[in-house]
Structures are given as structure tokens and as C-alpha cells.
């Protein structure tokens, strides 16, 4: 192309120009450049000058016809491939754990280690509910996982190594492990830079979907449940995200909380208080996605967590389980009655199909008009019978819920030991969350000025609502209880602040911060609640100080102290500094004291 455009070539010889004509734009670009540089084009049919209209028209038609021919060839090849794929006969590389036999049938890998390892992974995923956790569990136990070599001279061989997260996701998303033959899960698409990519498509867009095409490591129901679990635990689904997998944090209902105001999922934030990690539930979807400056709502989780924990202990009790088993027996009795009716319906259809068969057998084969009609009736009866049998078997499997006595005893024993397991400090937070998710579907929280509205929806569809009080702030948590304040008020009549602190400590009372009482703490509480001290209470009763009593007795302060030391006058300690107050004296007592003074 460079030589032609620079005029260095006089003729372009083409032995097979259809290869260049696979792309019409390249072919017509060559014709245009040859016309501009007066370069000729020759093939096995003749010589052409692209500068002439007739020659350029003929070359354009030949290129278009060559492109159409290639398209028809490709369509025929692809049509045959799709035809085999729709019948489930198209062979392609199988995932690890499957092999073809001599008759192109899909079988389990004969290596027992391969089979057991794959089954172990699926069991680990069912327990953990997370692909990452299941992969980590196998690696922690040093269990190697098989994989197939896809390219090179060793193509198809199985090698062993540590499992990675991407391999775990491929196994879980591949329907082959459920015994399903599929085709068209991806669509190849070319990019402008020449590269290609193969994005995944939804199940409705798959070309072929044949369940039970071969034996699988898991059932189809388990595969569907795995897909729902992966979707629920995905961290990158945005608005479609529903639940996150249970983690190590203490937030009991993490991933289950829905905002009662906007309906979005609420996230978790932790803070430390008193050496404990306490969760808070935040609705910050608008804050993150819409760059808003405020959160929808923020709810402290300590009260909510306690309510949910008590609710679970209340729900999982032997009495409740016993009632549930009794209801199950009643439902099973009703199911048995309806099952008998459905079985009789299938028997009636079997009789009708047998009658149609007899009519067809008895007809003269040469009478094709009658034989064709009877054959069509027979086929119709067989079709109806097959659909009824499949529907009956499906419903029977779904409603087969009868429990044995052994299972009943195990369930009741679990309910009896549930409280011990739940309150055991050795029980991990992740295990508590998993037990919670077996019972609770989701929790809706809404905060207002009156408290926190909690709406719990259980797995069975039942709901429970409760209005919780707003949590206390830091000042309220450190606030002295009303019982202690009342106790201080009562003891102030007879004891000083130091004596009151001693009495409270001996009785087991503590401050709002959990510390022992002392004289300063009692003084602060009295000041905060306007409690009168013992000194003020005695003063209100008319008690006098030393100076006032000496003045009342018309004697010196020194002489008064001598009378007090001699026991003539009794003082009452009112403060921790040993300040004394004296009760008012009667006339008789005053005369007695004056007589003592005269004698001295």
C-alpha cells in the first residue's frame, strides 16, 4: 500500500483477492489509491485499470461478491455448530472434574481425589456463604485444588495448586457442575483496537439450556441457591446489593438493616466505649452516591442489638419449637389429603391414555384417515399424562416435610441448648450472625424524637415491632441514679459527707462512672441536686455555733470550750472538718450551766 501510494508500483498482481476482500473497506481503499496513482490490478481473470469507471465497478462487484461468499460460508459453519449445540451434542473443553468417554458422554473424572476435592469445596461454600471464605478455608487446611491446562503441549492435563478466588467464582457460576448443558453464556465482540472480549449474558439470552444432561456434583436447586447467595453477598452490585456476608465484627444484624426513611441498606460503624466495641448503624447511601452533606439517619446499635438478642432467645425455645412441630403435623395431614386426590387424577389420565392406545391398535392400518386421527389423540393423551406426572412428582418432593422422631428430638435439644450456645463467650460473632440469619430476614429501623422503631421480619413471614427508647448520651450514662440521690438525702440527717460515702460503698453503690464514693463526690452530688447538708439542716432547726452559744450564755469562748470538754454541753459534728453545732437550751439547762459557772 505504501509503494502504490508513492507511485513506486505499476501493477498489483493478485492470485486470490478474496482474502483481501474479506474487509470491503480495505479492498475499496486499495482501488482508490491505485486509481490515484495510475496503478493497474491483475488477477487470474484479466487486467484492470481502477482509473476507468467500468473496471472499478467490476472490481467493486467482485469484492462484494467475495465478501458475501465468505459470509455465507461462515453462516453455514456456524449454523451447523448451533444445530449441534441445541441438541447438546457440541463438544468443547470441559471444566475440571469432568471427562468425555469413548462415546462422547460426560462423566466424572475417574480420579477420586479430584471428585472429593470439588465436593469438599461446594460443601465449604454452603457452610460459609462466601466464595472467599470457602477458598480461604481450603487453603488454611493446605488442601490443593485441581485445574486443567488449557494451552500448550500438556493441554488437558490436571495439575494441583492452591485455590484462588477467581477459580472459586468460576466453579460456582458454571452450571456444568449442576449437570446442565449450556451454550451461549458469552458473546464474543470485537473492539475498535482489534482486540475482542466476551461479556457474559443473562440466562434468558443463552442459546441452549438442557438440565440433567449428565451427572453433576450439585443439584440444580443447590446451584440456584448458590447463585442467590453470590448475588446477595456481592460487594459490587450497587443499588442491587442486598446482604453482605457475615464478618468478624460484633454487629449482630450487619447486612440485614434497612433504613425506615429511604429504604436503602444501612452500613455499620464501630466505636469503643468502656473497653467494648459497640456498633452504630448509618444510612449514608445519599452521602456517598449523591455527594450530599448529611446522612439520612444514624442509630446507636447497643439497644437494638440487645433487643434482637433477647428476641432470638425468646423465639428459639422448646415450647415454640414444639408448637411449630405440631403445626407441621397438621400441615402434613392436609398435604396427604390433597396428595391422594392428585394421585387419583394421574391414574385417571393413565386410563384415558390406555383407552386411546387400544383404539389406535384396533384400527385398520390401511385406513390412514382414521389411524392418523387416533394416533394424534393417543399422543395428546400421553403428553397430558407426562405433564401431570411431572407436576405431581415435583409437588410431592416440595411438600415432603415429614419429620422422624429422631429429628424431632434433635430439634428440641437444639432449642434447649440455644441459650447456652448464644451466651457462651467462646461463640464467635460470625457464628452468632449466621444463626441470626437463619431466623431473621431483615430489620427496619426508624429514629424519631420519641425513640427508635424496630420492625423485625422473620424468615417465615411473621413480623415483630417494638418501640425502643433513645439511647442515653455520655452525660446521662454518667448520671448518678435516683436511688443513690435519695439515699444521700436520707443519710444527710445523721451523717457527714465522709460517713455517707462510707455507708454507700459498704452497701455496694457506685458513682455513674463506676467508681467508689468519697467526700468530694457526695459534695458534688449535693450541689447538683440542691440537697441540704447536715450543717444547714441543723441550722434550720435552731442549732447554734460555738460563738453564738458563748454569747447566749454570756461567757467567754474559752470558758465555753471548757464546759464542752467537761461534758456539760454536748456538740454535734456536722461537717468532715469536725465543725460542731449545739442544740438550743431550755431554761432549766441554762440555769444549770450558770450554776456550774458560778461554782468555777
C-alpha positions in Angstrom: 0.0 0.0 0.0 2.9 2.4 0.8 4.6 1.7 -2.5 1.4 2.1 -4.5 0.6 5.4 -2.8 4.1 6.7 -3.5 3.9 5.7 -7.2 6.7 3.1 -7.0 4.4 0.3 -8.3 3.0 0.0 -11.8 0.8 -3.1 -11.3 -0.6 -5.2 -8.4 -0.8 -8.9 -9.1 -3.4 -10.8 -7.1 -3.6 -14.6 -7.1 -6.5 -14.6 -4.7 -8.0 -11.2 -3.9 -10.9 -12.7 -1.9 -8.7 -12.8 1.2 -8.2 -9.0 0.9 -11.9 -8.6 0.1 -13.0 -10.0 3.5 -12.9 -6.4 4.6 -14.6 -4.2 2.0 -13.1 -1.0 3.4 -9.6 -2.3 2.7 -10.5 -3.5 -0.8 -12.1 -0.2 -1.8 -9.2 1.8 -0.3 -6.8 -0.2 -2.5 -8.9 0.5 -5.6 -9.0 4.3 -4.7 -5.2 4.5 -4.2 -4.5 2.6 -7.4 -6.8 4.9 -9.3 -5.0 8.0 -8.0 -1.5 6.6 -8.8 -2.5 5.0 -12.2 -1.6 1.6 -10.9 -3.1 -1.5 -12.6 -4.6 -4.5 -10.9 -4.3 -8.0 -12.4 -5.9 -11.3 -11.2 -6.4 -14.7 -12.8 -9.3 -13.4 -14.9 -7.7 -10.3 -16.5 -6.2 -6.9 -16.3 -8.0 -3.9 -14.8 -7.3 -0.1 -14.6 -9.1 1.3 -11.4 -8.9 4.8 -13.0 -11.6 3.6 -15.5 -15.2 3.5 -14.2 -16.1 0.2 -15.7 -13.1 -1.6 -14.4 -13.5 0.0 -10.9 -17.2 -1.1 -10.9 -16.3 -4.7 -11.9 -13.6 -4.9 -9.2 -16.0 -3.5 -6.6 -18.6 -6.1 -7.5 -16.1 -8.9 -7.3 -15.0 -7.7 -3.9 -18.6 -7.5 -2.7 -19.4 -11.0 -4.0 -16.3 -12.4 -2.4 -17.3 -10.8 1.0 -20.9 -12.3 0.6 -19.4 -15.7 -0.2 -17.3 -15.7 2.9 -20.3 -14.6 5.0 -22.4 -17.5 3.6 -19.7 -20.0 4.3 -19.3 -18.7 7.8 -23.1 -18.8 8.4 -23.3 -22.4 7.2 -20.5 -23.5 9.5 -22.0 -21.5 12.4 -25.4 -22.9 11.7 -24.2 -26.5 11.9 -22.4 -25.6 15.2 -25.6 -24.1 16.6 -27.6 -27.1 15.5 -25.4 -29.5 17.4 -25.3 -27.1 20.4 -29.1 -27.0 20.6 -29.2 -30.9 20.6 -26.5 -30.9 23.3 -24.0 -32.7 21.1 -21.4 -30.0 20.5 -18.2 -30.8 22.2 -16.0 -28.2 23.9 -13.5 -28.2 26.7 -15.0 -29.5 30.0 -14.2 -27.9 33.3 -12.1 -29.7 35.8 -13.8 -32.7 37.3 -15.4 -33.9 34.1 -14.2 -36.0 31.2 -15.5 -37.5 27.9 -15.8 -41.2 27.5 -15.4 -43.1 24.2 -19.0 -42.4 23.3 -18.6 -38.6 24.0 -20.7 -38.9 27.1 -19.8 -36.6 30.0 -18.6 -38.5 33.2 -17.0 -37.6 36.4 -13.2 -37.6 36.4 -12.1 -41.1 37.4 -9.6 -39.6 39.8 -11.3 -39.9 43.2 -9.1 -37.1 44.7 -10.4 -34.7 42.1 -14.0 -35.6 42.8 -13.7 -35.4 46.6 -11.9 -32.0 46.4 -14.6 -30.4 44.3 -17.4 -31.8 46.5 -15.5 -30.5 49.6 -15.4 -27.0 48.1 -19.1 -26.9 47.4 -19.8 -28.1 51.0 -17.5 -25.4 52.3 -19.3 -22.7 50.4 -22.7 -23.8 51.7 -21.3 -23.6 55.3 -19.5 -20.2 54.8 -21.9 -18.5 52.4 -18.9 -16.7 50.8 -16.6 -17.8 47.9 -13.7 -16.0 49.6 -14.3 -17.7 52.9 -14.6 -21.2 51.3 -11.4 -20.6 49.3 -9.6 -19.5 52.4 -10.9 -22.5 54.4 -9.4 -24.9 51.9 -6.1 -23.1 51.8 -5.8 -23.0 55.6 -6.2 -26.7 55.6 -3.4 -27.0 52.9 -5.9 -28.7 50.5 -4.6 -28.5 46.9 -7.2 -27.9 44.2 -7.0 -29.3 40.6 -7.0 -27.3 37.5 -6.7 -28.1 33.8 -4.0 -26.8 31.5 -5.8 -25.1 28.5 -2.9 -24.5 26.2 0.5 -25.9 25.1 1.8 -29.5 24.7 0.3 -30.5 28.1 -3.2 -29.3 27.2 -5.9 -31.2 29.1 -3.6 -32.4 31.9 -4.7 -31.8 35.6 -2.3 -30.0 37.9 -2.6 -29.2 41.6 -2.1 -26.0 43.4 -3.6 -23.6 45.9 -7.1 -22.4 45.1 -7.6 -18.7 44.2 -10.7 -16.6 44.5 -11.3 -16.3 40.7 -11.3 -20.1 40.3 -13.8 -20.4 43.1 -16.1 -18.0 41.4 -15.8 -19.8 38.1 -16.8 -23.1 39.7 -19.8 -21.6 41.5 -21.1 -19.8 38.3 -20.5 -22.8 36.0 -23.8 -24.7 35.5 -21.9 -27.7 34.3 -21.3 -28.7 37.9 -25.1 -29.0 38.3 -25.3 -31.4 35.3 -26.6 -28.7 32.9 -25.5 -28.4 29.3 -25.3 -24.8 28.2 -24.2 -22.9 25.1 -24.1 -19.1 24.5 -23.2 -17.9 28.0 -20.8 -15.4 26.5 -20.9 -13.3 23.3 -17.6 -12.5 21.5 -17.4 -8.9 20.5 -14.6 -7.1 18.6 -13.3 -3.8 19.9 -12.1 -0.8 17.8 -8.5 -1.6 18.6 -8.8 -5.1 17.1 -9.0 -6.9 20.3 -12.0 -9.0 21.4 -13.9 -9.5 24.6 -16.5 -12.0 25.7 -19.0 -10.5 28.1 -21.4 -12.7 30.0 -25.1 -12.8 29.1 -28.2 -13.4 31.2 -29.8 -16.8 31.3 -32.7 -15.7 29.1 -30.1 -15.0 26.3 -28.4 -18.4 26.4 -28.9 -20.4 23.2 -29.0 -23.8 24.9 -30.0 -24.8 28.4 -30.5 -28.5 29.0 -30.9 -29.6 32.7 -29.9 -33.1 33.8 -27.8 -33.6 30.7 -25.3 -35.5 32.7 -24.4 -36.2 36.4 -23.4 -33.2 38.4 -21.6 -32.5 41.7 -24.6 -30.5 43.0 -28.2 -30.4 42.3 -29.9 -27.7 40.2 -31.7 -26.4 43.3 -28.4 -26.1 45.1 -26.9 -24.3 42.1 -29.8 -21.8 42.1 -29.3 -21.3 45.9 -25.6 -20.7 45.3 -26.3 -18.0 42.7 -28.7 -16.2 45.1 -26.1 -16.4 47.8 -23.4 -14.9 45.5 -25.7 -12.1 44.4 -26.6 -11.3 48.0 -23.0 -11.3 49.2 -21.5 -9.5 46.3 -19.7 -6.3 47.2 -20.1 -4.6 43.8 -23.8 -4.7 42.9 -24.5 -1.1 43.9 -28.3 -0.5 44.2 -29.0 -4.2 43.7 -26.9 -5.2 46.8 -29.0 -6.8 49.4 -26.9 -8.5 52.1 -23.2 -8.7 52.9 -21.7 -11.9 54.2 -21.3 -12.2 58.0 -18.0 -10.8 59.1 -16.0 -10.9 62.3 -17.4 -7.7 63.9 -19.9 -7.8 66.8 -22.7 -6.1 64.8 -25.4 -8.8 65.1 -27.7 -7.7 62.3 -25.0 -6.4 60.0 -26.2 -6.6 56.4 -29.9 -7.1 57.5 -30.8 -3.5 58.4 -33.0 -1.4 56.2 -33.5 2.4 56.7 -37.0 3.1 57.6 -36.9 6.5 55.9 -35.4 5.9 52.5 -35.4 2.1 52.2 -31.6 1.8 51.5 -29.4 -0.7 53.3 -27.7 0.7 56.3 -23.9 0.3 56.9 -22.0 -0.3 60.2 -19.5 1.8 62.0 -17.9 0.8 65.3 -16.7 2.9 68.2 -15.1 1.9 71.5 -16.7 2.5 74.9 -15.5 1.2 78.2 -13.2 -1.3 76.5 -16.0 -2.7 74.3 -16.6 -2.3 70.6 -20.2 -1.0 70.0 -21.8 -0.8 66.5 -23.7 2.1 65.1 -26.0 1.8 62.0 -25.7 4.5 59.4 -27.8 5.3 56.3 -25.2 7.1 54.2 -26.1 6.0 50.7 -27.0 9.5 49.7 -23.9 10.9 51.4 -21.7 8.6 49.3 -23.5 8.2 45.9 -25.2 11.7 45.6 -22.4 13.6 47.4 -24.9 15.0 49.9 -23.6 16.7 53.1 -26.0 14.9 55.5 -26.8 11.4 56.5 -30.4 10.0 56.3 -30.2 8.7 59.9 -27.7 7.3 62.4 -28.8 4.8 65.1 -26.8 3.6 68.0 -26.8 -0.2 67.9 -26.4 -1.1 71.6 -30.1 -1.1 72.4 -31.1 -2.6 69.1 -28.6 -5.4 69.5 -29.8 -6.2 73.0 -33.4 -6.3 71.8 -32.6 -8.6 68.9 -30.6 -10.9 71.1 -33.4 -11.2 73.6 -35.9 -11.7 70.8 -34.0 -14.7 69.4 -33.7 -16.2 72.9 -37.5 -15.8 73.2 -38.3 -17.2 69.8 -36.0 -20.3 69.9 -37.5 -22.0 72.9 -38.7 -25.6 73.4 -42.3 -24.5 73.7 -42.2 -22.5 70.4 -40.4 -25.4 68.6 -43.0 -27.9 70.0 -45.8 -25.7 68.7 -44.1 -25.4 65.3 -43.8 -29.2 65.1 -47.5 -29.6 65.9 -48.4 -27.1 63.2 -46.1 -29.1 60.9 -48.0 -32.3 61.6 -51.3 -30.5 60.9 -50.0 -29.3 57.6 -48.6 -32.7 56.7 -52.1 -34.2 57.3 -53.6 -31.7 54.9 -50.9 -32.3 52.3 -51.6 -36.1 52.5 -55.3 -35.5 51.7 -54.6 -33.3 48.7 -51.8 -35.7 47.6 -54.4 -38.6 47.4 -56.6 -36.5 45.1 -53.7 -35.6 42.8 -52.6 -39.2 42.6 -56.2 -40.3 41.5 -56.1 -37.6 38.9 -52.9 -39.1 37.4 -54.5 -42.6 37.5 -57.5 -41.3 35.5 -55.2 -39.8 32.9 -53.3 -43.1 32.7 -56.6 -44.9 32.0 -57.5 -42.4 29.3 -54.1 -42.9 27.6 -54.6 -46.6 27.7 -58.0 -46.3 26.1 -56.6 -44.1 23.3 -53.8 -46.7 22.7 -56.4 -49.6 22.4 -58.4 -47.6 19.9 -55.3 -46.9 17.8 -54.2 -50.6 17.9 -57.6 -51.9 16.8 -57.9 -49.6 13.7 -57.1 -50.9 10.3 -53.6 -49.7 9.4 -54.7 -49.1 5.7 -57.3 -46.6 6.8 -54.9 -43.7 7.3 -57.5 -41.1 7.8 -58.9 -42.8 10.9 -55.5 -44.1 12.1 -53.9 -40.7 11.9 -56.6 -39.1 13.9 -56.5 -41.8 16.6 -52.7 -41.6 16.7 -52.9 -37.8 17.3 -55.4 -38.4 20.1 -53.1 -41.0 21.7 -50.1 -38.7 21.5 -52.2 -35.9 23.1 -53.2 -38.1 26.0 -49.6 -39.2 26.5 -48.5 -35.5 26.5 -51.1 -34.6 29.1 -50.2 -37.6 31.2 -46.5 -36.8 31.2 -47.1 -33.2 32.2 -49.4 -34.3 35.1 -46.9 -36.9 36.3 -44.0 -34.4 36.3 -46.1 -31.8 38.1 -47.3 -34.4 40.7 -43.7 -35.6 41.4 -42.5 -32.0 41.7 -45.2 -31.0 44.2 -44.7 -34.2 46.1 -41.0 -33.6 46.6 -41.7 -30.0 47.6 -44.3 -31.0 50.2 -42.5 -34.0 51.6 -41.8 -32.5 55.0 -42.5 -35.4 57.4 -40.0 -35.4 60.3 -38.9 -38.5 62.1 -38.9 -38.9 65.9 -35.1 -38.7 65.9 -35.2 -35.4 64.0 -37.8 -34.0 66.5 -35.6 -34.9 69.4 -32.6 -33.2 67.8 -34.5 -30.1 67.1 -35.9 -29.9 70.7 -32.4 -30.5 72.1 -31.0 -27.7 70.0 -33.7 -25.3 71.3 -32.9 -26.3 74.9 -29.2 -25.6 74.4 -29.6 -22.5 72.2 -29.3 -20.1 75.1 -26.1 -21.7 76.4 -24.6 -21.6 72.9 -25.7 -18.0 72.3 -24.4 -16.6 75.6 -21.2 -18.6 75.5 -18.2 -16.1 75.3 -16.4 -18.7 73.1 -19.0 -18.5 70.4 -17.6 -16.3 67.6 -19.5 -13.2 66.4 -19.6 -14.6 62.9 -21.4 -17.8 64.1 -24.0 -15.7 66.0 -24.7 -13.7 62.8 -25.2 -17.0 60.9 -27.7 -18.3 63.5 -29.4 -14.9 63.4 -29.8 -15.1 59.6 -31.4 -18.5 59.8 -34.3 -16.9 61.7 -34.4 -13.2 60.7 -35.0 -11.9 57.2 -34.4 -8.2 57.7 -34.8 -5.4 60.3 -36.2 -1.9 59.6 -35.0 0.9 61.8 -36.5 4.4 62.1 -35.5 7.0 64.6 -37.6 9.9 65.7 -37.9 12.2 68.8 -39.9 9.6 70.7 -37.4 6.7 70.2 -36.3 4.0 67.8 -39.0 2.0 65.9 -37.7 -1.6 65.2 -39.6 -3.8 62.8 -38.3 -7.4 62.5 -39.4 -9.7 59.7 -38.7 -13.4 60.2 -37.9 -16.0 57.6 -41.4 -17.5 57.8 -43.0 -14.1 57.1 -44.1 -13.2 60.7 -43.2 -9.7 61.9 -42.4 -8.2 65.3 -42.5 -4.5 66.1 -41.1 -2.7 69.1 -40.5 0.9 70.2 -37.2 1.3 71.9 -36.2 4.4 74.0 -33.5 6.7 72.7 -30.0 5.7 74.0 -28.5 7.8 76.7 -25.7 10.3 75.9 -22.4 10.4 77.7 -23.6 12.8 80.4 -26.8 10.7 81.0 -24.7 7.5 81.3 -22.5 9.1 84.0 -25.5 10.5 85.8 -26.0 9.3 89.4 -29.0 7.1 89.9 -32.1 8.4 91.6 -31.8 5.7 94.3 -28.3 7.0 95.3 -29.5 10.6 95.4 -32.5 9.7 97.6 -30.1 7.6 99.8 -27.8 10.6 100.2 -30.7 12.8 101.1 -31.8 10.4 103.9 -28.4 9.9 105.3 -27.6 13.6 105.5 -29.8 14.0 108.6 -27.4 11.8 110.6 -24.0 11.6 108.8 -21.4 13.8 107.3 -20.3 13.6 103.7 -17.3 11.3 104.5 -19.6 9.0 106.6 -22.2 9.0 103.8 -19.6 7.9 101.3 -18.5 5.1 103.6 -22.1 3.9 104.1 -22.8 3.9 100.3 -19.6 2.0 99.5 -20.4 -0.7 102.1 -23.9 -1.1 100.6 -22.4 -1.7 97.1 -23.4 1.6 95.5 -21.1 3.2 92.9 -20.9 6.5 91.0 -22.2 7.0 87.5 -18.6 6.3 86.3 -18.5 3.1 88.3 -16.1 4.4 91.0 -16.2 4.4 94.8 -17.8 7.4 96.6 -15.7 9.9 98.6 -16.4 13.2 100.4 -15.9 15.2 97.2 -18.3 13.1 95.2 -21.0 13.4 97.8 -20.5 17.2 97.9 -20.8 17.5 94.1 -24.0 15.4 94.0 -25.5 17.5 96.8 -24.6 20.7 94.9 -26.0 19.3 91.6 -29.3 18.2 93.2 -29.7 21.1 95.7 -29.5 18.8 98.7 -29.1 20.5 102.0 -26.1 19.5 104.1 -26.2 18.3 107.6 -24.9 21.7 108.8 -27.7 23.6 107.0 -30.3 21.2 108.3 -29.1 21.6 111.9 -29.0 25.4 111.4 -32.6 25.4 110.2 -33.6 23.5 113.4 -32.1 26.3 115.5 -28.7 24.8 116.4 -26.0 27.4 117.3 -22.3 27.7 116.7 -19.7 27.9 119.5 -19.6 31.7 119.3 -23.4 32.0 119.3 -23.7 29.6 122.3 -21.0 31.5 124.3 -22.8 34.8 123.6 -26.1 33.2 124.6 -24.6 32.0 127.9 -22.8 35.4 128.5 -19.4 33.8 129.0 -16.1 33.8 127.2 -15.4 31.5 124.3 -12.5 29.9 126.3 -14.8 29.2 129.3 -17.4 27.7 126.9 -14.9 25.3 125.4 -14.0 24.2 129.0 -17.7 23.5 129.6 -17.9 21.4 126.4 -14.7 19.5 127.2 -16.2 18.7 130.7 -19.3 17.3 129.1 -21.6 20.0 130.4 -22.6 21.0 126.8 -22.8 18.4 124.0 -21.9 19.3 120.4 -22.9 17.6 117.1 -20.4 17.1 114.3 -21.9 18.4 111.0 -19.0 18.5 108.6 -16.0 16.5 107.7 -13.8 19.2 109.3 -15.4 18.4 112.7 -17.4 21.6 112.9 -19.8 21.4 115.9 -23.3 22.8 116.3 -25.2 22.9 119.6 -28.9 22.3 120.3 -30.9 25.2 121.8 -31.0 25.1 125.6 -34.1 25.1 127.8 -34.4 27.5 130.8 -33.7 24.6 133.2 -30.5 23.8 131.2 -29.4 27.4 131.2 -29.8 27.7 135.0 -27.8 24.6 135.5 -24.9 25.8 133.3 -24.9 29.2 135.0 -24.7 27.5 138.4 -21.7 25.5 137.2 -20.0 28.7 136.0 -20.6 30.4 139.4 -19.0 27.4 141.2 -16.0 27.7 139.0 
